[in-house]
Amino acid sequence: MKHFIKTVAAASVLASAGLFAASAQQSEEFTFAVDRAELTSQSAVRVAYQRLNAEAERYCGSLPLQSDTEMAYCRADVVDHVISAVSHEGLQALHVERTREARYVADRG
């Protein structure tokens, strides 16, 4: 399979983050497409991961979220869902590394 496309419903993301809103059912789904052939090097994996985070940020920004905390939970949940669904070892490893770094910085602050 050359392309992998993962769609996450807004209602699912918001519900799993504990942020379900009535208007979520009217929101569009988040779709992320990546060409598996792109994920052959560490630099390509980093680029795909950065693109995923940027697209998740834009998507969550379009939802009726009330606070920065809700926005952060939404973005993290979207990224987690897609990383899990893509099931690519390099992408998962980078996600674990970046998540660990983010938690360390948050704990220090």
Backbone as a printed PyTorch tensor [residue, N CA C, xyz], in Angstrom:
tensor([[[  0.8590,  -1.1710,   0.0000],
         [  0.0000,   0.0000,   0.0000],
         [  0.9030,   1.2300,   0.0000]],

        [[  0.7340,   2.0790,  -0.9770],
         [  1.5940,   3.2420,  -1.1080],
         [  1.2240,   4.3630,  -0.1490]],

        [[ -0.0520,   4.6480,  -0.0150],
         [ -0.4880,   5.7480,   0.8450],
         [ -1.2650,   5.1930,   2.0240]],

        [[ -1.0510,   5.7750,   3.1600],
         [ -1.8360,   5.4290,   4.3380],
         [ -2.5660,   6.6800,   4.7620]],

        [[ -3.8620,   6.5990,   4.8950],
         [ -4.6610,   7.7460,   5.3010],
         [ -5.4120,   7.3720,   6.5570]],

        [[ -5.3130,   8.2040,   7.5710],
         [ -6.0160,   7.9470,   8.8250],
         [ -6.9540,   9.0910,   9.1060]],

        [[ -8.1840,   8.7590,   9.4260],
         [ -9.1870,   9.7530,   9.7560],
         [ -9.6050,   9.5720,  11.1970]],

        [[ -9.6860,  10.6600,  11.9160],
         [-10.1300,  10.6500,  13.3040],
         [-11.3350,  11.5700,  13.4030]],

        [[-12.4420,  11.0620,  13.8980],
         [-13.6420,  11.8820,  14.0240],
         [-13.4740,  12.8620,  15.1700]],

        [[-13.9190,  14.0840,  14.9720],
         [-13.8080,  15.1160,  16.0050],
         [-14.4990,  14.6840,  17.2810]],

        [[-15.6600,  14.0980,  17.1760],
         [-16.3980,  13.6710,  18.3680],
         [-15.6030,  12.6400,  19.1490]],

        [[-14.9360,  11.7390,  18.4630],
         [-14.1240,  10.7120,  19.1200],
         [-12.9520,  11.3380,  19.8570]],

        [[-12.2780,  12.2760,  19.2060],
         [-11.1260,  12.9430,  19.8200],
         [-11.5520,  13.7090,  21.0630]],

        [[-12.6080,  14.4750,  20.9350],
         [-13.0530,  15.2920,  22.0570],
         [-13.5790,  14.4320,  23.1910]],

        [[-14.2650,  13.3600,  22.8730],
         [-14.8040,  12.4870,  23.9170],
         [-13.6750,  11.8090,  24.6720]],

        [[-12.6830,  11.3260,  23.9650],
         [-11.5890,  10.6330,  24.6400],
         [-10.7430,  11.5920,  25.4630]],

        [[-10.7450,  12.8670,  25.0940],
         [-10.0060,  13.8670,  25.8670],
         [-10.8660,  14.4650,  26.9720]],

        [[-12.1070,  13.9920,  27.0820],
         [-13.0010,  14.5170,  28.1120],
         [-13.5100,  15.9060,  27.7760]],

        [[-13.5450,  16.2370,  26.4910],
         [-13.8920,  17.5910,  26.0770],
         [-15.0770,  17.6140,  25.1260]],

        [[-15.9330,  16.5990,  25.1810],
         [-17.0260,  16.5040,  24.2210],
         [-17.9400,  17.7160,  24.3000]],

        [[-18.2050,  18.2770,  23.1520],
         [-19.1290,  19.4140,  23.0500],
         [-20.1990,  19.0540,  22.0260]],

        [[-21.3850,  19.5870,  22.1890],
         [-22.4870,  19.2660,  21.2880],
         [-22.1350,  19.5910,  19.8400]],

        [[-21.3780,  20.6380,  19.6290],
         [-21.0400,  21.0370,  18.2600],
         [-19.9720,  20.1540,  17.6330]],

        [[-19.3490,  19.2790,  18.3990],
         [-18.2960,  18.4240,  17.8480],
         [-18.8300,  17.5160,  16.7510]],

        [[-20.0690,  17.1170,  16.8560],
         [-20.6360,  16.2370,  15.8520],
         [-20.7730,  16.9470,  14.5040]],

        [[-20.7480,  18.2560,  14.4990],
         [-20.8470,  19.0190,  13.2620],
         [-19.4680,  19.3120,  12.6830]],

        [[-18.4120,  19.0220,  13.4140],
         [-17.0580,  19.3150,  12.9660],
         [-16.5980,  18.3050,  11.9230]],

        [[-15.6540,  18.7300,  11.1120],
         [-15.0940,  17.8400,  10.1160],
         [-14.1170,  16.8730,  10.7710]],

        [[-13.8490,  15.7820,  10.0810],
         [-12.9090,  14.8050,  10.5890],
         [-11.4870,  15.2650,  10.2980]],

        [[-10.5510,  14.7590,  11.0860],
         [ -9.1420,  15.0200,  10.8470],
         [ -8.6110,  13.8930,   9.9690]],

        [[ -7.9850,  14.2490,   8.8740],
         [ -7.4170,  13.2580,   7.9730],
         [ -5.9430,  13.5660,   7.7850]],

        [[ -5.1240,  12.5570,   7.9380],
         [ -3.6900,  12.7100,   7.7480],
         [ -3.2440,  11.6400,   6.7610]],

        [[ -2.5680,  12.0560,   5.7220],
         [ -2.0750,  11.1180,   4.7160],
         [ -0.5520,  11.1640,   4.6940]],

        [[  0.0430,   9.9930,   4.6350],
         [  1.5010,   9.9210,   4.5490],
         [  1.8600,   8.7880,   3.5870]],

        [[  2.8280,   9.0500,   2.7490],
         [  3.3240,   8.0370,   1.8260],
         [  4.3490,   7.2080,   2.5900]],

        [[  4.0790,   5.9340,   2.7660],
         [  4.9940,   5.0840,   3.5370],
         [  6.4110,   5.1120,   2.9640]],

        [[  6.5330,   5.3330,   1.6730],
         [  7.8520,   5.4240,   1.0570],
         [  8.6280,   6.6180,   1.5960]],

        [[  7.9230,   7.6180,   2.1280],
         [  8.5780,   8.7920,   2.7140],
         [  9.2400,   8.4570,   4.0480]],

        [[  8.8330,   7.4020,   4.6950],
         [  9.2750,   7.1090,   6.0580],
         [ 10.4710,   6.1570,   6.1000]],

        [[ 11.4030,   6.3200,   5.1730],
         [ 12.5460,   5.4200,   5.1020],
         [ 13.7880,   5.9540,   5.8010]],

        [[ 13.8050,   7.2280,   6.1520],
         [ 14.9560,   7.8020,   6.8520],
         [ 14.4770,   8.5430,   8.0960]],

        [[ 15.4030,   8.7690,   9.0220],
         [ 15.0500,   9.4950,  10.2460],
         [ 14.6090,  10.9170,   9.9470]],

        [[ 15.2480,  11.5620,   8.9870],
         [ 14.8600,  12.9370,   8.6620],
         [ 13.4530,  12.9690,   8.0550]],

        [[ 13.1200,  11.9980,   7.2350],
         [ 11.7770,  11.9370,   6.6530],
         [ 10.7290,  11.6620,   7.7220]],

        [[ 11.0600,  10.8330,   8.6970],
         [ 10.1400,  10.5450,   9.8030],
         [  9.9130,  11.8220,  10.6130]],

        [[ 10.9920,  12.5800,  10.8700],
         [ 10.8540,  13.8430,  11.6060],
         [  9.9670,  14.8360,  10.8650]],

        [[ 10.1360,  14.9260,   9.5550],
         [  9.3200,  15.8380,   8.7480],
         [  7.8450,  15.4230,   8.8120]],

        [[  7.5670,  14.1340,   8.6700],
         [  6.1820,  13.6520,   8.7330],
         [  5.5920,  13.9120,  10.1150]],

        [[  6.3900,  13.7260,  11.1650],
         [  5.9170,  13.9530,  12.5380],
         [  5.6230,  15.4370,  12.7720]],

        [[  6.4910,  16.2960,  12.2860],
         [  6.2570,  17.7370,  12.4100],
         [  5.0030,  18.1480,  11.6450]],

        [[  4.8210,  17.5830,  10.4650],
         [  3.6330,  17.8950,   9.6640],
         [  2.3730,  17.4110,  10.3740]],

        [[  2.4250,  16.2190,  10.9530],
         [  1.2850,  15.6930,  11.7060],
         [  0.9230,  16.6280,  12.8550]],

        [[  1.9100,  17.0720,  13.6100],
         [  1.6460,  17.9740,  14.7360],
         [  1.0830,  19.3080,  14.2690]],

        [[  1.6060,  19.8430,  13.1810],
         [  1.1110,  21.1190,  12.6540],
         [ -0.3340,  20.9830,  12.1660]],

        [[ -0.6310,  19.8850,  11.4800],
         [ -1.9940,  19.6760,  10.9900],
         [ -2.9570,  19.4290,  12.1500]],

        [[ -2.5080,  18.7200,  13.1780],
         [ -3.3470,  18.4890,  14.3570],
         [ -3.6120,  19.8090,  15.0760]],

        [[ -2.6210,  20.6700,  15.1510],
         [ -2.7750,  21.9910,  15.7780],
         [ -3.8160,  22.8310,  15.0350]],

        [[ -3.7240,  22.8420,  13.7050],
         [ -4.7020,  23.5930,  12.8950],
         [ -6.1000,  23.0030,  13.0580]],

        [[ -6.1820,  21.6870,  13.0510],
         [ -7.4790,  21.0190,  13.1930],
         [ -8.1110,  21.3560,  14.5390]],

        [[ -7.3500,  21.2230,  15.5980],
         [ -7.8880,  21.5020,  16.9370],
         [ -8.2480,  22.9750,  17.0790]],

        [[ -7.5140,  23.8420,  16.3990],
         [ -7.8290,  25.2660,  16.4210],
         [ -9.1680,  25.5760,  15.7800]],

        [[ -9.6400,  24.6770,  14.9330],
         [-10.9300,  24.8900,  14.2680],
         [-12.1080,  24.3650,  15.0990]],

        [[-11.8170,  23.6850,  16.2040],
         [-12.8690,  23.1290,  17.0570],
         [-13.2560,  24.1300,  18.1490]],

        [[-14.4380,  23.9690,  18.7120],
         [-14.9100,  24.9090,  19.7520],
         [-14.3010,  24.6030,  21.1220]],

        [[-12.9970,  24.7550,  21.2330],
         [-12.3060,  24.4830,  22.4930],
         [-12.2020,  25.7660,  23.2950]],

        [[-12.2880,  25.6470,  24.6050],
         [-12.3980,  26.8180,  25.4670],
         [-11.0610,  27.3360,  26.0130]],

        [[-10.0430,  26.4810,  26.0860],
         [ -8.8060,  26.9170,  26.7410],
         [ -7.5810,  26.3340,  26.0360]],

        [[ -6.4180,  26.8540,  26.4070],
         [ -5.1600,  26.3240,  25.8870],
         [ -4.9660,  24.8760,  26.3170]],

        [[ -5.4290,  24.5400,  27.5020],
         [ -5.3070,  23.1690,  28.0000],
         [ -6.1220,  22.2140,  27.1350]],

        [[ -7.3490,  22.6040,  26.8180],
         [ -8.1800,  21.7720,  25.9520],
         [ -7.5300,  21.6200,  24.5820]],

        [[ -6.9470,  22.6990,  24.0770],
         [ -6.2600,  22.6680,  22.7830],
         [ -5.0860,  21.6880,  22.8280]],

        [[ -4.3200,  21.7310,  23.9010],
         [ -3.1720,  20.8320,  24.0470],
         [ -3.6140,  19.3770,  24.1250]],

        [[ -4.6840,  19.1160,  24.8900],
         [ -5.2020,  17.7480,  24.9870],
         [ -5.7020,  17.2600,  23.6380]],

        [[ -6.3830,  18.1230,  22.9150],
         [ -6.9060,  17.7610,  21.6000],
         [ -5.7640,  17.3900,  20.6630]],

        [[ -4.7630,  18.2640,  20.5640],
         [ -3.6320,  17.9970,  19.6710],
         [ -2.9290,  16.7040,  20.0390]],

        [[ -2.6770,  16.5120,  21.3310],
         [ -2.0060,  15.2900,  21.7850],
         [ -2.8280,  14.0560,  21.4520]],

        [[ -4.1380,  14.1480,  21.6210],
         [ -5.0020,  12.9990,  21.3560],
         [ -5.0390,  12.6660,  19.8680]],

        [[ -5.1230,  13.6870,  19.0200],
         [ -5.1240,  13.4560,  17.5780],
         [ -3.8130,  12.7880,  17.1690]],

        [[ -2.6970,  13.3210,  17.6400],
         [ -1.3920,  12.7640,  17.2860],
         [ -1.2880,  11.3190,  17.7960]],

        [[ -1.7000,  11.0600,  19.0260],
         [ -1.6690,   9.6930,  19.5690],
         [ -2.4830,   8.7310,  18.7120]],

        [[ -3.6990,   9.1450,  18.3300],
         [ -4.5570,   8.2910,  17.5040],
         [ -3.8810,   7.9440,  16.1800]],

        [[ -3.3340,   8.9530,  15.5210],
         [ -2.7320,   8.7220,  14.2100],
         [ -1.4660,   7.8810,  14.3300]],

        [[ -0.6180,   8.1810,  15.2950],
         [  0.6090,   7.4030,  15.4850],
         [  0.2660,   5.9350,  15.7260]],

        [[ -0.7190,   5.7030,  16.5520],
         [ -1.1440,   4.3250,  16.8380],
         [ -1.6620,   3.6400,  15.5730]],

        [[ -2.4490,   4.3500,  14.7900],
         [ -3.0420,   3.7600,  13.5940],
         [ -2.0100,   3.5080,  12.4910]],

        [[ -1.0470,   4.4020,  12.3530],
         [ -0.0350,   4.2420,  11.3170],
         [  0.8640,   3.0490,  11.6390]],

        [[  1.1520,   2.8550,  12.9070],
         [  1.9310,   1.7080,  13.3730],
         [  3.2620,   1.5620,  12.6200]],

        [[  3.9980,   2.6520,  12.5700],
         [  5.3280,   2.6700,  11.9490],
         [  6.3490,   2.8050,  13.0660]],

        [[  7.2770,   1.8800,  13.1340],
         [  8.2290,   1.8130,  14.2450],
         [  9.0050,   3.1160,  14.4510]],

        [[  9.5130,   3.6920,  13.3860],
         [ 10.2830,   4.9270,  13.5050],
         [  9.4380,   6.1000,  13.9670]],

        [[  8.2280,   6.1810,  13.4710],
         [  7.3170,   7.2520,  13.8630],
         [  6.9050,   7.0930,  15.3250]],

        [[  6.6510,   5.8650,  15.7430],
         [  6.3000,   5.6140,  17.1410],
         [  7.4600,   5.9530,  18.0750]],

        [[  8.6740,   5.5870,  17.6800],
         [  9.8470,   5.8770,  18.5060],
         [ 10.0580,   7.3840,  18.6650]],

        [[  9.9010,   8.1230,  17.5800],
         [ 10.0510,   9.5760,  17.6460],
         [  8.9670,  10.1750,  18.5360]],

        [[  7.7620,   9.6730,  18.4300],
         [  6.6550,  10.1820,  19.2490],
         [  6.9300,   9.9370,  20.7360]],

        [[  7.4150,   8.7680,  21.0680],
         [  7.7500,   8.4690,  22.4710],
         [  8.8400,   9.4150,  22.9560]],

        [[  9.8600,   9.6200,  22.1330],
         [ 10.9590,  10.5160,  22.5000],
         [ 10.4600,  11.9470,  22.7110]],

        [[  9.6710,  12.4620,  21.7760],
         [  9.1880,  13.8410,  21.8710],
         [  8.2140,  14.0000,  23.0360]],

        [[  7.3940,  13.0040,  23.2750],
         [  6.4500,  13.0650,  24.3870],
         [  7.2040,  13.0660,  25.7130]],

        [[  8.2310,  12.2710,  25.8050],
         [  9.0610,  12.2160,  27.0180],
         [  9.7360,  13.5630,  27.2450]],

        [[ 10.2580,  14.1730,  26.1720],
         [ 10.8990,  15.4900,  26.2820],
         [  9.9050,  16.5410,  26.7530]],

        [[  8.7040,  16.5240,  26.1910],
         [  7.6810,  17.5130,  26.5580],
         [  7.2940,  17.3630,  28.0250]],

        [[  7.1700,  16.1520,  28.4890],
         [  6.8200,  15.9320,  29.8940],
         [  7.9360,  16.4050,  30.8130]],

        [[  9.1880,  16.1770,  30.4210],
         [ 10.3240,  16.6140,  31.2250],
         [ 10.3340,  18.1350,  31.3400]],

        [[ 10.1270,  18.8130,  30.2060],
         [ 10.1090,  20.2840,  30.2340],
         [  8.9360,  20.7880,  31.0850]],

        [[  7.7810,  20.1680,  30.9390],
         [  6.6100,  20.5920,  31.7290],
         [  6.8380,  20.3710,  33.2140]],

        [[  7.4910,  19.2870,  33.5760],
         [  7.7670,  19.0050,  34.9790],
         [  8.7660,  20.0040,  35.5770]],

        [[  9.6750,  20.4990,  34.7540],
         [ 10.6810,  21.4450,  35.2330],
         [ 10.0920,  22.8260,  35.4310]],

        [[  9.0490,  23.1410,  34.6360],
         [  8.4620,  24.4830,  34.6380],
         [  7.5560,  24.6730,  35.7670]]])
